[in-house]
Amino acid sequence: MIGHSDTAIAAAPYPHEHERLKALHCLSLLDTPAEKRFDNITALAARLFNVPIVLITLIDAERQWFKSHHGLSFSETPRDWSFCSHAIHDDGMLVIENTLLDERFATNPLVINSPNIRFYAGAVIRSSSGMPLGTICLLDNKPRRLTLKQCELLKELARFTENEIDQHATLIYERAEADLRADIDPLTHFATLDAFDNTINGLLAACPDDRKLSLIMIEIADMSLLERVHGFTAVKFLLVEVARRLHQAELEGIGLRARIREGTFGLLLLLPHDRSPSELCVKLNETLNAPMKIKGLTSSYAFRIMTVDNCAHFEQARHILMSCDHVSQMNELQETHCLQVDSEHYLARLKRLIGIRQRLPEALANNQLTLHYQPKINALTNTITGVEALLRWHDKELGYVSPLDILDIAEELGICRQIDAWVIQTAIAQLARWMATGVPVVPVAINVAQEKLARSTFPEMVEKLLVTHQVSPKLIEFEIVERSMISNYVGTLRNMALLKAMGISFSIDDFGTGYSSLSYLNRLPVSTIKIDRSFITPIFEDTKAAALVQSIIDMGHSIGLKVVAEGVETIGQHLILRAYRCDEIQGFYFSKPLSPDEISLLLTKQLHHSPPLD
């Protein structure tokens, strides 16, 4: 924009200026980037009329802005200088054949200075409501005249420009409508998760001093079971009925109702500081527990209700919703209940999980995770026959973070694949370092998620790592959790066969907690089963538990499998397992998980372990 001058004679204000500016601003066209469709119009007009400058102008409150400017380097001028601000008072168009002869423009800065306008012709562009927005105008640096036919042609170009502006307005409207649809759940007509998040974050930043932002979360229990039993259509009717009851519930301070996910609803409330959303749970329970008639069948359904007394305990909406999810998982066996998420009972744990969520990606990127190795011991000779690689993380702010928390949060963040890859690469690289320094290596067992094992690229990735580090496949054992094997069985079996052919072995971890079946085991290319610690812990005191463990060991041996017992912590457990001919034993009785340097020392000395190592 070029500077102001006192020599311009400003046009009189438009009679309906407020309405005109409202129509202009509603278009959201000002200060938008150049568009070819408008530039094509001005370029065409320049050729048709043989003029050096053609503009599509929009008259704002204090300025004239050019949506397209052919032959002119700047994109706006003060409104006082604008010829077009005079033109919008005319019904059709304004023509100034010689600006030096018109007292309104003779001393205009655009006339006496560059671009030295001597001729102007502007056809008014109007909104769909008829309000003048600006013009399409022709400028020349010498006087000239337009024929009647040329005037009509310029008006036609103005109509053509109006059509393009209308298309822009339609597009803006459609986008706004789409945004509105994106914020409204089509089934329940409640707000969506995104709208819910945005509202919470907005209120966290600007909640009234005399109010607190509270939340109530309602989950329909066993949604997947309901869908399997009653079908998708019936579940939709159930969701609509729940939404209807929540809409009709007269709750104090209710601000926004949202459908968070398939069977989860959220209610935002602004409450006085001395009131609690838990006080509303009784009324909600009565509302939701009353029998519902769904597709002719009257039934009662189970709900889990959680409250957040004050959302200010959390920094962001996603932290609140994540915390509700964790509390729900901690109480998944509860049905209708009122759990206060930000109570002292949960809050410290939840804030720790939020901290893990915030710091885990950085820890992975900066190689702050480590692997420790727990020995597996021959039950008869007490010699180390292998080690299991176990994930560890000690954070400077969080301290020690449990592997279960790491994996749970990694799943939430969608970085399980990266962590699995890091563990495998680190374990293989450690084997290479041990061999390079003369440490007598033993096979390393690595836990691998079934989802990763089933991926078509997994065998090739493992083979490349082994070749790169010059590690024998016979030194690698992959442990698979038994209960995960039911998913993508075909892809898992295919990749297990490929890896087995390389020389890699497999074991079933936590055996007895999943889908135990002799025929199932017989089809898998596994060489080892690991009895879950929950079976080992009571064997010294419980004869039934001991008999069960003995039967698992005998069964494994009968089909040619090696059997490992996990979680061995006492000499009594050790002696019983040795008597039952268990092949290998792993647990704190022999050794806790050790750092790479510590395990190197043990492997070098190859100690016999009857007493605990630590």
C-alpha positions, 0 to 999 in steps of 0.5 A, spaced: 500 500 500 502 506 498 502 512 502 496 517 504 495 524 501 491 530 502 490 532 495 484 526 494 477 528 494 474 522 498 467 520 495 461 521 500 459 515 504 455 510 501 448 510 504 447 503 507 455 503 508 454 498 514 450 493 510 454 494 505 461 492 509 457 486 512 456 483 505 463 484 503 466 481 510 461 475 509 464 473 503 471 472 507 474 474 500 479 480 503 486 479 503 486 472 500 491 469 495 491 471 488 486 466 484 487 464 477 480 465 475 480 472 477 486 474 474 484 471 467 478 476 467 483 482 468 488 479 463 482 478 458 479 485 459 486 488 458 486 485 451 479 486 449 480 494 451 487 494 449 488 498 456 495 497 460 491 496 467 485 492 469 483 491 476 478 487 480 477 492 486 473 491 493 472 497 497 473 496 505 472 501 510 478 505 510 481 502 503 481 499 496 483 492 496 485 489 489 482 481 488 486 482 481 491 487 479 493 486 472 499 491 470 499 494 477 504 492 482 501 494 488 494 491 491 491 496 495 490 504 496 487 508 501 479 509 500 480 516 499 484 515 493 479 510 490 475 512 483 471 506 485 468 508 491 465 514 487 463 508 482 459 504 487 454 510 488 452 509 480 447 504 478 451 501 473 458 504 471 462 510 472 466 513 466 471 518 466 474 520 459 479 525 462 481 525 469 485 532 469 478 535 466 474 532 472 475 536 479 474 530 483 480 527 480 484 532 477 489 532 484 488 525 486 495 522 487 494 516 482 493 522 477 498 526 478 503 521 480 504 514 478 501 510 475 498 517 472 491 515 471 488 519 465 482 514 464 477 510 468 471 506 467 468 502 472 462 497 472 460 495 479 460 488 482 454 487 487 453 481 492 447 476 491 443 481 496 445 487 491 450 491 495 456 494 491 462 491 493 467 494 488 468 494 481 472 491 475 475 497 472 479 499 466 485 504 467 489 508 462 495 513 462 491 517 456 484 520 455 479 515 451 472 514 450 468 507 450 463 506 445 456 503 448 458 496 446 464 497 450 460 499 456 455 493 455 461 488 454 465 491 461 458 490 464 458 483 462 465 482 465 462 485 471 456 480 471 461 474 470 466 477 476 460 477 480 458 469 478 465 467 480 465 471 487 458 467 488 462 461 487 467 463 492 461 465 497 458 458 496 464 454 497 465 458 503 458 456 506 459 449 504 466 449 508 462 452 514 457 447 513 462 441 513 465 444 519 459 444 522 457 437 520 464 435 523 462 438 529 456 434 530 455 427 531 450 425 525 447 419 529 445 423 536 446 430 534 451 431 540 458 434 539 463 430 536 470 429 540 473 434 536 468 439 538 468 437 545 476 437 546 476 444 543 470 447 548 474 444 554 481 447 552 477 454 551 474 453 557 480 451 561 484 457 558 478 462 560 473 459 565 469 464 570 472 465 576 466 463 580 465 457 576 469 450 575 469 446 569 467 439 571 465 433 566 461 427 567 463 421 562 458 415 561 460 409 558 455 403 555 458 397 558 460 391 553 458 395 547 462 390 543 458 384 546 451 388 545 453 389 538 455 381 537 448 379 540 443 384 538 446 387 532 449 394 529 442 396 528 439 395 535 446 398 538 444 404 534 437 405 537 440 404 544 445 410 542 439 414 540 435 412 546 441 414 551 442 421 547 435 422 548 435 421 555 441 425 556 438 431 553 432 431 557 436 430 563 435 437 567 442 437 570 445 443 573 450 447 569 450 443 563 454 446 557 455 441 552 453 434 550 458 430 546 459 423 543 466 421 545 466 415 541 462 409 539 458 408 546 461 413 550 458 420 552 461 426 555 457 432 559 461 438 560 458 442 566 460 449 569 458 449 577 459 453 583 466 451 586 462 448 592 458 443 588 460 436 585 458 433 579 458 426 583 452 429 586 448 429 579 450 421 578 444 419 582 439 422 578 443 420 572 443 413 574 436 413 575 435 416 568 439 411 564 437 405 568 430 405 567 428 400 562 429 401 555 425 399 549 429 397 543 426 394 537 420 392 541 425 389 546 425 392 553 431 391 557 436 394 562 443 396 560 449 397 564 453 403 565 459 406 568 459 413 570 466 417 571 466 424 573 472 430 573 470 434 579 475 440 576 478 439 569 483 444 571 487 439 575 489 437 568 492 441 562 489 439 556 483 436 554 486 430 551 489 429 558 482 428 561 480 423 556 486 419 557 485 419 564 478 417 564 480 411 559 485 409 564 480 409 570 475 405 566 480 400 565 482 400 572 475 398 574 473 395 568 469 389 572 465 395 575 458 396 572 454 402 574 458 406 578 460 413 579 468 414 579 471 420 581 477 421 576 481 426 579 480 424 586 487 423 590 486 415 589 487 416 582 490 423 580 497 422 582 497 415 578 494 419 572 499 425 572 504 420 572 501 416 566 501 423 563 508 425 564 510 418 561 505 420 555 509 426 554 516 424 555 516 417 551 517 419 544 523 423 546 526 418 550 525 413 544 528 418 539 534 420 544 536 412 545 534 413 553 531 406 553 535 400 555 535 393 555 536 389 561 537 381 560 535 376 565 538 369 565 534 363 564 537 357 568 538 349 567 534 346 572 539 341 573 545 344 572 544 351 574 548 353 568 546 359 564 542 357 558 540 363 555 537 370 557 531 374 556 531 381 553 527 386 557 525 393 556 527 398 561 527 406 562 529 410 567 527 417 566 530 423 570 524 426 572 519 420 572 524 415 575 523 408 573 518 407 569 515 400 568 515 396 562 507 395 562 506 402 562 511 403 557 507 399 552 501 401 554 502 408 553 506 406 546 500 403 544 496 409 545 501 413 542 501 409 536 509 407 537 509 400 539 512 398 532 518 403 533 519 400 540 519 393 537 524 395 532 528 398 537 528 392 542 530 387 536 535 391 533 538 393 540 538 386 542 542 383 536 547 389 536 548 387 543 550 380 541 555 382 536 558 387 541 559 381 546 562 376 541 567 382 539 569 382 546 570 375 547 564 374 551 561 366 551 554 368 548 548 364 549 541 365 545 537 371 547 529 371 547 526 377 545 518 379 546 515 380 539 508 383 538 504 378 534 502 384 530 509 385 528 510 378 527 505 378 522 507 383 518 509 381 511 516 385 512 518 382 518 522 376 516 526 381 511 527 386 517 530 381 521 534 377 516 538 384 514 539 386 522 542 379 523 547 380 516 549 387 518 551 385 525 554 378 523 549 374 528 547 367 527 540 366 527 540 360 532 542 366 537 535 369 537 529 366 540 522 370 539 517 370 545 510 370 543 504 371 548 499 366 547 493 370 548 495 374 542 496 368 537 488 368 535 489 374 531 491 374 524 493 366 525 495 365 517 500 371 517 503 369 523 504 362 521 507 364 515 512 368 518 514 364 523 515 358 518 520 363 514 524 365 520 524 358 523 527 356 516 533 361 518 534 358 524 530 362 529 527 359 534 520 361 538 517 360 544 510 361 547 510 366 553 505 366 559 503 359 557 496 357 560 493 364 560 490 364 553 488 359 548 491 353 550 490 347 545 494 341 544 492 341 536 494 349 536 501 348 539 502 342 534 501 347 528 505 352 531 513 352 529 515 353 537 520 349 541 519 352 547 513 354 552 514 358 558 509 357 564 506 363 566 508 366 573 501 365 576 501 358 576 508 358 579 507 362 585 503 357 589 506 351 587 509 350 594 503 351 598 498 348 593 497 341 591 492 343 585 497 348 583 503 343 583 499 338 579 497 343 574 504 345 573 506 338 573 501 336 567 503 342 563 511 340 563 509 333 562 504 335 556 510 339 553 515 334 553 510 329 550 510 333 544 517 335 544 517 342 547 522 345 552 519 347 558 521 354 562 518 356 568 517 364 569 517 367 576 521 362 580 523 366 587 524 361 592 528 355 593 522 351 594 519 352 587 526 351 584 526 344 588 519 342 585 520 344 578 527 340 578 523 334 581 518 335 575 523 335 570 522 342 568 528 344 563 529 351 565 528 356 570 527 364 570 526 368 576 529 373 582 531 366 586 537 366 581 537 373 578 534 379 577 534 382 570 541 385 569 545 390 565 549 388 559 555 389 563 553 385 569 550 379 564 557 379 560 561 378 567 556 372 569 557 369 562 564 370 562 565 366 569 559 361 567 557 361 575 553 355 577 547 358 581 544 354 587 543 361 591 541 367 589 546 371 585 543 378 588 
